[in-house]
Amino acid sequence: MFFWSTFMTSILQTGYYFKAGPWYYLRNISNLSLILTIISATLYTADFWKKEQIYEIALGTFIISMSLLFISNMSWISMILGITPY
């Protein structure tokens, strides 16, 4: 996901000056929340700390990461259709 996000950002941005907009930060937060989901699910599997709390954290971060991924993909689809969110 990180490499795909970097690739799409490099395609969509033109010129020498890169201006990080809100969609750039949204994609980065989406990638980091997916990493946090994997880490919390691994901690749940390894019986680290309290299993019930780790399970709730893993479930919550999964929901957040999937919703952010959906929103960032909708911005790319709207760009392909000609409605640029950038």
C-alpha positions, 0 to 999 in steps of 0.5 A, spaced: 500 500 500 505 504 501 508 503 494 502 504 491 500 510 494 507 513 493 506 511 485 499 514 485 502 521 488 508 521 483 503 520 477 498 525 480 503 531 482 506 535 476 512 540 476 518 540 481 514 543 487 511 537 491 505 540 495 502 535 500 495 536 501 490 533 505 489 527 501 496 525 501 496 525 509 489 521 509 493 516 505 499 516 509 494 515 515 491 509 512 497 506 511 499 507 518 493 505 521 493 498 517 500 497 520 497 498 527 492 493 525 497 488 524 501 489 530 495 489 534 492 483 531 499 480 532 499 482 539 493 478 540 495 472 537 501 472 542 497 473 548 500 479 550 497 483 555 490 483 556 487 479 550 480 482 550 483 489 550 488 488 544 482 484 541 478 491 541 484 495 539 485 490 533 478 490 531 477 498 532 483 499 528 481 494 522 475 498 521 478 505 521 484 503 516 478 500 512 474 506 512 480 510 510 482 506 505 475 506 502 475 514 502 482 514 499 480 510 493 474 514 492 478 520 491 482 516 486 476 513 482 473 521 482 480 523 479 479 518 473 472 520 472 474 527 471 472 530 478 479 532 481 479 532 489 486 535 488 
